[in-house]
């Protein structure tokens, strides 16, 4: 189950990039467009692709083997789930406009 810990950390890093991408959408803090483009790609594409998969795997492992989920820290699981709800709300609001 070390792979689940790796995926959880990867999803968390992508979710942090999602937050930074959201800040870039509101303000213009960074003048280097290459770095800004990488952060936006990781934030908008990878976090939306990886985070739902990781949360779905959490649910599967929780239903099948709860003891195996103990390798992932609880704060990391909670943060990834919160970021998933934040992404869903943001994507819904973005599509309404």
GROMACS elastic network, one bead per residue, 0.5 to 0.9 nm:
[ bonds ]
;  ai    aj funct       b0    kb
    1     4     6  0.53669   500
    1     5     6  0.69392   500
    1     6     6  0.89741   500
    1    68     6  0.67006   500
    1    69     6  0.78939   500
    1    71     6  0.71926   500
    1    72     6  0.88102   500
    2     5     6  0.51340   500
    2     6     6  0.63465   500
    2     7     6  0.87226   500
    2    71     6  0.74289   500
    2    72     6  0.85510   500
    3     7     6  0.61239   500
    3     8     6  0.84823   500
    4     7     6  0.50298   500
    4     8     6  0.59911   500
    4     9     6  0.85756   500
    4    54     6  0.78729   500
    4    57     6  0.81542   500
    4    58     6  0.84990   500
    4    69     6  0.83977   500
    4    71     6  0.82917   500
    4    72     6  0.73450   500
    5     8     6  0.50315   500
    5     9     6  0.62421   500
    5    10     6  0.85872   500
    5    71     6  0.68439   500
    5    72     6  0.53911   500
    5    73     6  0.84115   500
    6     9     6  0.52354   500
    6    10     6  0.61483   500
    6    11     6  0.85831   500
    7    11     6  0.60030   500
    7    12     6  0.84926   500
    7    50     6  0.81665   500
    7    51     6  0.88419   500
    7    54     6  0.67162   500
    8    11     6  0.51208   500
    8    12     6  0.61551   500
    8    13     6  0.87080   500
    8    51     6  0.82275   500
    8    54     6  0.65502   500
    8    55     6  0.87109   500
    8    72     6  0.75661   500
    8    76     6  0.70009   500
    8    77     6  0.74215   500
    8    80     6  0.75531   500
    9    12     6  0.50097   500
    9    13     6  0.62410   500
    9    14     6  0.86172   500
    9    76     6  0.76285   500
   10    13     6  0.52040   500
   10    14     6  0.62206   500
   10    15     6  0.85492   500
   10    47     6  0.88846   500
   10    50     6  0.81861   500
   10    51     6  0.88132   500
   11    14     6  0.50574   500
   11    15     6  0.60303   500
   11    16     6  0.86529   500
   11    46     6  0.82306   500
   11    47     6  0.62905   500
   11    50     6  0.59437   500
   11    51     6  0.53323   500
   11    54     6  0.72250   500
   11    80     6  0.70593   500
   12    16     6  0.62680   500
   12    17     6  0.86749   500
   12    47     6  0.82625   500
   12    51     6  0.79608   500
   12    76     6  0.73877   500
   12    79     6  0.75368   500
   12    80     6  0.61786   500
   12    83     6  0.84495   500
   13    16     6  0.51160   500
   13    17     6  0.63945   500
   13    18     6  0.86726   500
   13    43     6  0.89628   500
   13    47     6  0.83461   500
   14    18     6  0.62184   500
   14    19     6  0.88565   500
   14    39     6  0.88726   500
   14    42     6  0.59594   500
   14    43     6  0.56846   500
   14    44     6  0.86439   500
   14    45     6  0.89545   500
   14    46     6  0.63613   500
   14    48     6  0.85665   500
   14    50     6  0.80788   500
   14    51     6  0.81181   500
   15    19     6  0.64594   500
   15    20     6  0.87391   500
   15    42     6  0.85685   500
   15    43     6  0.64597   500
   15    44     6  0.89592   500
   15    46     6  0.85933   500
   15    47     6  0.54473   500
   15    48     6  0.83658   500
   15    51     6  0.76667   500
   15    80     6  0.76102   500
   15    83     6  0.65374   500
   15    84     6  0.86003   500
   15    87     6  0.88813   500
   16    19     6  0.51307   500
   16    20     6  0.63902   500
   16    21     6  0.86063   500
   16    43     6  0.73939   500
   16    47     6  0.86755   500
   16    83     6  0.89331   500
   17    21     6  0.59943   500
   17    22     6  0.84998   500
   17    39     6  0.58456   500
   17    40     6  0.71399   500
   17    41     6  0.87045   500
   17    42     6  0.61956   500
   17    44     6  0.80820   500
   17    47     6  0.77914   500
   18    21     6  0.50114   500
   18    22     6  0.61985   500
   18    23     6  0.87167   500
   18    39     6  0.79469   500
   18    40     6  0.72825   500
   18    41     6  0.89288   500
   18    42     6  0.72176   500
   18    44     6  0.59581   500
   18    45     6  0.88063   500
   18    46     6  0.88073   500
   18    47     6  0.65452   500
   18    48     6  0.85401   500
   18    83     6  0.89319   500
   18    87     6  0.84130   500
   19    22     6  0.50241   500
   19    23     6  0.63554   500
   19    24     6  0.86911   500
   19    43     6  0.72315   500
   20    24     6  0.62081   500
   20    25     6  0.86692   500
   20    39     6  0.74107   500
   20    40     6  0.78754   500
   20    43     6  0.74079   500
   21    25     6  0.62453   500
   21    26     6  0.88437   500
   21    36     6  0.81723   500
   21    39     6  0.64893   500
   21    40     6  0.50915   500
   21    41     6  0.85034   500
   21    42     6  0.85951   500
   21    43     6  0.57648   500
   21    44     6  0.71877   500
   22    25     6  0.50443   500
   22    26     6  0.66083   500
   22    27     6  0.87868   500
   22    40     6  0.85122   500
   22    43     6  0.83082   500
   22    44     6  0.88179   500
   23    26     6  0.52074   500
   23    27     6  0.59951   500
   23    28     6  0.81676   500
   23    29     6  0.82737   500
   24    27     6  0.51524   500
   24    28     6  0.57344   500
   24    29     6  0.66922   500
   24    30     6  0.77948   500
   24    36     6  0.80249   500
   24    40     6  0.81772   500
   25    28     6  0.75119   500
   27    30     6  0.88194   500
   28    31     6  0.73705   500
   30    33     6  0.73904   500
   30    35     6  0.83376   500
   30    36     6  0.67675   500
   31    35     6  0.88618   500
   31    36     6  0.79103   500
   32    35     6  0.58482   500
   32    36     6  0.63064   500
   32    37     6  0.87841   500
   33    37     6  0.59183   500
   33    38     6  0.86462   500
   34    37     6  0.51269   500
   34    38     6  0.64421   500
   34    39     6  0.87972   500
   35    38     6  0.51918   500
   35    39     6  0.62873   500
   35    40     6  0.86081   500
   36    39     6  0.52250   500
   36    40     6  0.61350   500
   36    41     6  0.86415   500
   37    40     6  0.50906   500
   37    41     6  0.61161   500
   37    42     6  0.85915   500
   38    41     6  0.51785   500
   38    42     6  0.61872   500
   38    43     6  0.84093   500
   39    42     6  0.51708   500
   39    43     6  0.58600   500
   39    44     6  0.84378   500
   40    44     6  0.57740   500
   40    45     6  0.79087   500
   41    44     6  0.54518   500
   41    45     6  0.54918   500
   41    46     6  0.69604   500
   41    47     6  0.89779   500
   42    45     6  0.56892   500
   42    47     6  0.64751   500
   43    46     6  0.61077   500
   43    47     6  0.54767   500
   43    48     6  0.76646   500
   44    47     6  0.61045   500
   44    48     6  0.61999   500
   44    49     6  0.86777   500
   45    48     6  0.54385   500
   45    49     6  0.61512   500
   45    50     6  0.85882   500
   46    49     6  0.50175   500
   46    50     6  0.57744   500
   46    51     6  0.80415   500
   47    50     6  0.52589   500
   47    51     6  0.55087   500
   47    52     6  0.83540   500
   47    84     6  0.89224   500
   47    87     6  0.86957   500
   48    51     6  0.59127   500
   48    52     6  0.68907   500
   48    84     6  0.81340   500
   48    87     6  0.72295   500
   48    88     6  0.89212   500
   49    52     6  0.65292   500
   49    53     6  0.70917   500
   50    53     6  0.53551   500
   50    54     6  0.62654   500
   50    55     6  0.88184   500
   51    54     6  0.51244   500
   51    55     6  0.62189   500
   51    56     6  0.85521   500
   51    80     6  0.68336   500
   51    81     6  0.82105   500
   51    83     6  0.80101   500
   51    84     6  0.64789   500
   52    55     6  0.51542   500
   52    56     6  0.60542   500
   52    57     6  0.85647   500
   52    80     6  0.88594   500
   52    81     6  0.85818   500
   52    84     6  0.66122   500
   53    56     6  0.50740   500
   53    57     6  0.61898   500
   53    58     6  0.86494   500
   54    57     6  0.50144   500
   54    58     6  0.62294   500
   54    59     6  0.87734   500
   54    80     6  0.81473   500
   55    59     6  0.64017   500
   55    60     6  0.87681   500
   55    77     6  0.79295   500
   55    80     6  0.71150   500
   55    81     6  0.64449   500
   55    84     6  0.79569   500
   56    59     6  0.51017   500
   56    60     6  0.63338   500
   56    61     6  0.86835   500
   57    61     6  0.60245   500
   57    62     6  0.82989   500
   58    61     6  0.52503   500
   58    62     6  0.59145   500
   58    63     6  0.85864   500
   58    69     6  0.74428   500
   58    77     6  0.78864   500
   59    62     6  0.50030   500
   59    63     6  0.62104   500
   59    64     6  0.85969   500
   60    63     6  0.52330   500
   60    64     6  0.60698   500
   60    65     6  0.82239   500
   61    64     6  0.50510   500
   61    65     6  0.53168   500
   61    66     6  0.62875   500
   61    67     6  0.87633   500
   61    68     6  0.71207   500
   61    69     6  0.64609   500
   62    65     6  0.57556   500
   62    67     6  0.82197   500
   62    68     6  0.81721   500
   62    69     6  0.66438   500
   63    66     6  0.66780   500
   65    68     6  0.56145   500
   65    69     6  0.71818   500
   66    69     6  0.54283   500
   66    70     6  0.72831   500
   67    70     6  0.55766   500
   67    71     6  0.82849   500
   68    71     6  0.63793   500
   68    72     6  0.85545   500
   69    72     6  0.59087   500
   69    73     6  0.85367   500
   70    73     6  0.68901   500
   70    74     6  0.79949   500
   72    75     6  0.85849   500
   72    76     6  0.69654   500
   72    77     6  0.70991   500
   73    76     6  0.54114   500
   73    77     6  0.66327   500
   73    78     6  0.89018   500
   74    77     6  0.51463   500
   74    78     6  0.61679   500
   74    79     6  0.85557   500
   75    78     6  0.51012   500
   75    79     6  0.60086   500
   75    80     6  0.85490   500
   76    79     6  0.51538   500
   76    80     6  0.61382   500
   76    81     6  0.85888   500
   77    80     6  0.52823   500
   77    81     6  0.62464   500
   77    82     6  0.86533   500
   78    81     6  0.51682   500
   78    82     6  0.61297   500
   78    83     6  0.85805   500
   79    82     6  0.50159   500
   79    83     6  0.60503   500
   79    84     6  0.85291   500
   80    83     6  0.50595   500
   80    84     6  0.61837   500
   80    85     6  0.88257   500
   81    84     6  0.50282   500
   81    85     6  0.64976   500
   81    86     6  0.87110   500
   82    85     6  0.52132   500
   82    86     6  0.62137   500
   82    87     6  0.86171   500
   83    87     6  0.59981   500
   83    88     6  0.85050   500
   84    87     6  0.50767   500
   84    88     6  0.61674   500
   84    89     6  0.86339   500
   85    88     6  0.50873   500
   85    89     6  0.61722   500
   85    90     6  0.84973   500
   86    89     6  0.52122   500
   86    90     6  0.60364   500
   86    91     6  0.85165   500
   87    90     6  0.50326   500
   87    91     6  0.59535   500
   87    92     6  0.84160   500
   88    91     6  0.51847   500
   88    92     6  0.60789   500
   88    93     6  0.85538   500
   89    92     6  0.51506   500
   89    93     6  0.61174   500
   89    94     6  0.84651   500
   90    93     6  0.51280   500
   90    94     6  0.59546   500
   90    95     6  0.85917   500
   91    95     6  0.61538   500
   91    96     6  0.86614   500
   92    95     6  0.52509   500
   92    96     6  0.63149   500
   93    96     6  0.52157   500
   93    97     6  0.67784   500
   94    97     6  0.58222   500
